[in-house]
Amino acid sequence: MLKSLNFKATIVAFLLLVVLLGSWEWMNQKPQATQALSEYELLMGGASQQAQVPPPSEIIKLAYEELSNPFYDAGPNDKGIGIQLAYSVYRVLVGFFLAALVAIPVGFLIGMSPLMYKALNPYIQVLRPISPLAWMPLALFIIKDSELSAIFVIFICSIWPMLLNTAFGVSNVRKDWINVAKTHQLSPIQTAFQVILPAAAPTILTGMRISIGIAWLVIVAAEMLVGGTGIGYYVWNEWNNLDLASVIFSIFMIGLIGMILDMILAAAARFVSYQE
């Protein structure tokens, strides 16, 4: 039954894609209506031009060219899409794992100790709503390095979902299981690793999955600000070059990499899930 449903969903998704791309291509093939030149344009010697989004055929052609040699390096402002994505993924993963090193232990502490929860909760509630990009000017001033500043911004935006989900998962572990650990005279460290961590793992992975999605969103905007390398810089640079086909292609690549990162953590979450 499930396989049949998945097959039908794949067919429907494919048909929707064909209809979408076909309509997009057809709209771009329609002849453009001629527009009368205004007196001002005639005096200026110019002609009115209508902006047009590139058709799918043009973007697919560009994608083939870019993906045929994704790692070329022809200078600071001319690098392949593979290099740009690699820089972005590297920054995201470094900031993400640094956040995990802080968020998961602190989340355990908050989840297991009502005292620490009440003590740290005001700081969390004040810092959590701050936009990650608001930290960028301060990071650039203190760190004085654009790449480290971008990693710091990823760290800041990744830490809160992981911390809160970890605390929630730890605090909601069934008391019966903890009592069994006490009955077997397990130490607090053994209880944390052998009972609480496996029980809270699905919730922790959910927080990590949320964090990686937010991190991938933020890195694009951060790289637009700091420039240099990365998919965010690539998008902004192609927009400045008025190359809409490259902009649209890079948007699709951002979505593809984001989906892959989410799928990896979703698979990890399924791996640690359990039935009570």
C-alpha positions as CSV (number, residue, x, y, z in Angstrom):
1,M,0.0,0.0,0.0
2,L,2.8,2.4,0.9
3,K,4.8,1.6,-2.2
4,S,1.7,2.2,-4.3
5,L,1.1,5.6,-2.6
6,N,4.8,6.6,-3.1
7,F,4.6,5.6,-6.8
8,K,1.4,7.6,-7.3
9,A,2.9,10.6,-5.5
10,T,6.0,10.5,-7.7
11,I,3.8,10.4,-10.9
12,V,1.8,13.4,-9.6
13,A,4.9,15.3,-8.7
14,F,6.4,14.7,-12.1
15,L,3.3,15.8,-13.9
16,L,3.2,19.0,-11.9
17,L,6.8,19.7,-12.8
18,V,6.0,19.1,-16.5
19,V,3.0,21.4,-16.4
20,L,5.0,24.1,-14.5
21,L,8.0,24.1,-16.8
22,G,5.8,23.8,-19.9
23,S,3.8,26.8,-18.9
24,W,6.9,28.8,-18.0
25,E,8.5,27.9,-21.4
26,W,5.3,28.7,-23.3
27,M,4.9,32.1,-21.6
28,N,8.5,33.0,-22.7
29,Q,7.8,31.9,-26.3
30,K,4.8,34.2,-26.7
31,P,5.6,37.1,-29.0
32,Q,6.1,40.3,-27.1
33,A,3.6,43.1,-27.8
34,T,5.2,46.1,-29.4
35,Q,5.2,49.2,-27.3
36,A,5.0,52.8,-28.6
37,L,8.0,54.9,-27.7
38,S,7.2,57.8,-25.5
39,E,8.3,61.3,-26.5
40,Y,10.8,61.3,-23.7
41,E,12.4,58.0,-24.9
42,L,12.5,59.3,-28.5
43,L,14.3,62.5,-27.3
44,M,16.7,60.4,-25.3
45,G,17.3,58.1,-28.3
46,G,16.4,55.0,-26.2
47,A,13.9,52.2,-26.7
48,S,11.6,50.7,-24.1
49,Q,12.6,47.2,-23.1
50,Q,10.5,44.7,-21.3
51,A,12.2,42.6,-18.7
52,Q,11.7,38.9,-19.2
53,V,12.5,35.9,-16.9
54,P,14.7,33.4,-18.8
55,P,12.8,30.2,-20.0
56,P,13.5,26.8,-18.5
57,S,15.4,25.7,-21.6
58,E,17.9,28.5,-21.1
59,I,18.4,27.7,-17.4
60,I,18.8,23.9,-18.2
61,K,21.4,24.7,-20.8
62,L,23.2,26.9,-18.3
63,A,23.0,24.2,-15.6
64,Y,24.5,21.7,-18.0
65,E,27.4,24.1,-18.7
66,E,28.0,24.9,-15.0
67,L,27.7,21.3,-13.7
68,S,30.0,20.0,-16.5
69,N,32.9,21.9,-14.8
70,P,31.7,22.9,-11.3
71,F,35.1,23.4,-9.8
72,Y,36.9,25.7,-12.2
73,D,38.7,28.7,-10.7
74,A,39.4,31.6,-13.0
75,G,40.0,34.2,-10.3
76,P,38.4,35.8,-7.3
77,N,35.1,36.7,-9.1
78,D,34.9,33.7,-11.3
79,K,34.6,30.4,-9.6
80,G,32.5,27.3,-10.4
81,I,29.2,26.6,-8.7
82,G,30.8,23.6,-6.9
83,I,33.5,25.7,-5.3
84,Q,30.9,28.3,-4.2
85,L,28.6,25.6,-2.7
86,A,31.6,23.9,-1.0
87,Y,32.5,27.2,0.8
88,S,28.9,27.7,2.0
89,V,28.5,24.0,3.1
90,Y,31.8,24.2,5.0
91,R,30.8,27.4,6.9
92,V,27.4,25.9,7.7
93,L,28.8,22.6,9.0
94,V,31.5,24.3,11.1
95,G,29.1,26.7,12.7
96,F,26.5,24.0,13.1
97,F,28.8,21.5,14.9
98,L,30.2,24.2,17.1
99,A,26.7,25.0,18.1
100,A,25.9,21.4,18.8
101,L,29.0,21.1,21.1
102,V,27.5,23.9,23.2
103,A,23.7,23.4,22.8
104,I,23.5,19.7,23.6
105,P,25.4,19.7,26.9
106,V,23.7,23.0,28.0
107,G,20.3,21.5,26.9
108,F,21.0,18.4,29.0
109,L,21.8,20.6,32.0
110,I,18.7,22.7,31.6
111,G,16.5,19.6,31.1
112,M,17.8,17.8,34.1
113,S,18.0,20.8,36.5
114,P,14.9,23.0,37.2
115,L,17.2,25.4,39.0
116,M,19.4,25.9,35.9
117,Y,16.3,26.1,33.7
118,K,15.0,29.0,35.7
119,A,18.4,30.7,35.9
120,L,19.2,30.5,32.2
121,N,15.7,30.8,30.7
122,P,15.7,34.7,30.8
123,Y,19.0,34.9,28.8
124,I,17.6,32.4,26.3
125,Q,14.4,34.3,25.8
126,V,16.2,37.6,25.3
127,L,18.9,36.2,22.9
128,R,16.8,33.8,20.9
129,P,14.6,36.3,19.0
130,I,17.5,38.4,17.8
131,S,18.1,38.0,14.1
132,P,21.4,36.3,13.4
133,L,22.3,38.9,10.8
134,A,22.0,41.6,13.5
135,W,25.2,40.0,15.0
136,M,27.2,40.4,11.8
137,P,28.4,44.0,12.2
138,L,29.5,43.2,15.8
139,A,31.2,40.0,14.7
140,L,33.0,41.8,11.9
141,F,34.2,44.5,14.3
142,I,35.5,42.0,16.9
143,I,36.7,39.1,14.8
144,K,37.9,41.2,11.8
145,D,37.5,38.2,9.5
146,S,34.6,37.8,7.1
147,E,34.7,34.0,7.0
148,L,34.9,33.6,10.8
149,S,32.2,36.1,11.2
150,A,29.9,34.1,8.9
151,I,30.6,31.0,10.9
152,F,29.8,32.8,14.1
153,V,26.5,33.9,12.7
154,I,25.7,30.3,11.8
155,F,26.7,29.3,15.3
156,I,24.3,31.8,16.8
157,C,21.3,30.8,14.6
158,S,21.9,27.1,15.1
159,I,22.3,27.0,18.8
160,W,18.7,27.8,19.9
161,P,16.6,25.1,18.3
162,M,19.1,22.4,19.4
163,L,19.3,23.7,22.9
164,L,15.6,24.0,23.4
165,N,14.8,20.7,21.8
166,T,17.5,19.0,23.9
167,A,16.1,20.5,27.1
168,F,12.6,19.5,26.1
169,G,13.6,15.9,25.2
170,V,15.6,15.4,28.4
171,S,12.9,16.9,30.7
172,N,10.3,14.6,29.2
173,V,12.1,11.3,29.6
174,R,9.7,8.9,31.4
175,K,10.4,9.0,35.1
176,D,9.9,5.2,35.2
177,W,13.0,4.7,33.1
178,I,15.1,7.0,35.4
179,N,13.7,5.1,38.5
180,V,14.8,1.8,36.9
181,A,18.3,3.3,36.4
182,K,18.4,4.3,40.1
183,T,17.2,0.8,41.0
184,H,20.2,-0.6,39.1
185,Q,22.4,1.9,40.9
186,L,23.6,3.6,37.8
187,S,25.7,6.8,38.3
188,P,24.3,10.1,37.0
189,I,26.8,9.9,34.1
190,Q,25.7,6.4,33.2
191,T,22.0,7.4,33.5
192,A,22.6,10.3,31.2
193,F,24.3,8.3,28.5
194,Q,22.5,4.9,28.8
195,V,18.9,6.1,29.6
196,I,18.3,9.8,29.0
197,L,20.4,10.3,25.8
198,P,18.8,7.3,23.9
199,A,15.3,8.4,25.0
200,A,15.8,12.1,24.1
201,A,17.7,11.4,20.9
202,P,14.7,11.7,18.5
203,T,13.9,15.1,19.9
204,I,17.5,16.2,19.8
205,L,17.8,15.2,16.2
206,T,14.6,17.1,15.4
207,G,16.2,20.3,16.9
208,M,19.4,19.6,14.8
209,R,17.2,19.2,11.7
210,I,15.6,22.6,12.4
211,S,18.9,24.2,13.0
212,I,20.5,23.0,9.8
213,G,17.6,24.4,7.8
214,I,17.9,27.8,9.5
215,A,21.7,27.8,9.1
216,W,21.4,27.2,5.4
217,L,18.9,30.0,5.1
218,V,21.1,32.4,7.0
219,I,24.4,31.6,5.2
220,V,23.1,32.8,1.9
221,A,22.2,36.2,3.4
222,A,25.4,36.4,5.4
223,E,27.5,35.8,2.3
224,M,25.6,38.5,0.4
225,L,26.8,40.9,3.1
226,V,30.4,39.8,3.5
227,G,31.1,38.9,-0.2
228,G,34.1,37.0,-1.4
229,T,33.0,33.4,-1.9
230,G,30.0,31.2,-1.3
231,I,26.6,30.6,-2.9
232,G,25.2,33.8,-1.4
233,Y,28.0,35.9,-3.0
234,Y,27.4,34.0,-6.2
235,V,23.8,35.0,-6.3
236,W,24.5,38.6,-5.6
237,N,27.3,38.8,-8.1
238,E,25.2,37.3,-10.9
239,W,22.4,39.8,-10.0
240,N,24.9,42.6,-10.4
241,N,25.9,41.2,-13.7
242,L,22.1,41.1,-14.7
243,D,22.4,37.4,-15.4
244,L,19.0,36.2,-14.3
245,A,19.5,32.7,-15.7
246,S,22.5,32.2,-13.3
247,V,20.4,33.7,-10.4
248,I,17.6,31.2,-11.0
249,F,20.0,28.3,-11.4
250,S,21.7,29.2,-8.1
251,I,18.3,29.4,-6.4
252,F,17.6,25.8,-7.5
253,M,21.0,24.7,-6.3
254,I,20.4,26.3,-2.9
255,G,17.2,24.4,-2.6
256,L,18.8,21.1,-3.7
257,I,21.6,21.3,-1.1
258,G,19.2,22.4,1.6
259,M,17.0,19.3,0.8
260,I,20.0,17.0,0.9
261,L,21.1,18.4,4.3
262,D,17.6,18.0,5.7
263,M,17.3,14.4,4.3
264,I,20.6,13.4,6.0
265,L,19.4,14.5,9.4
266,A,15.9,13.1,8.8
267,A,17.5,9.7,8.1
268,A,19.6,10.1,11.3
269,A,16.4,10.9,13.2
270,R,14.7,7.8,11.9
271,F,17.7,5.7,12.9
272,V,17.5,6.7,16.5
273,S,13.7,6.6,16.8
274,Y,12.1,3.9,18.8
275,Q,8.7,2.4,19.6
276,E,7.7,2.3,23.3
